[in-house]
Amino acid sequence: MSMNSEPTPAEAFFLEGNRLLAA
């Protein structure tokens, strides 16, 4: 994962997916 303050589109998609799975 990147260390940038803004996630890349791929990272945002991945994190969103994890958030939905963890809900």
Secondary structure, 3 states (H helix, E strand, C coil): CCCCCCCCHHHHHHHHHHHHHHC
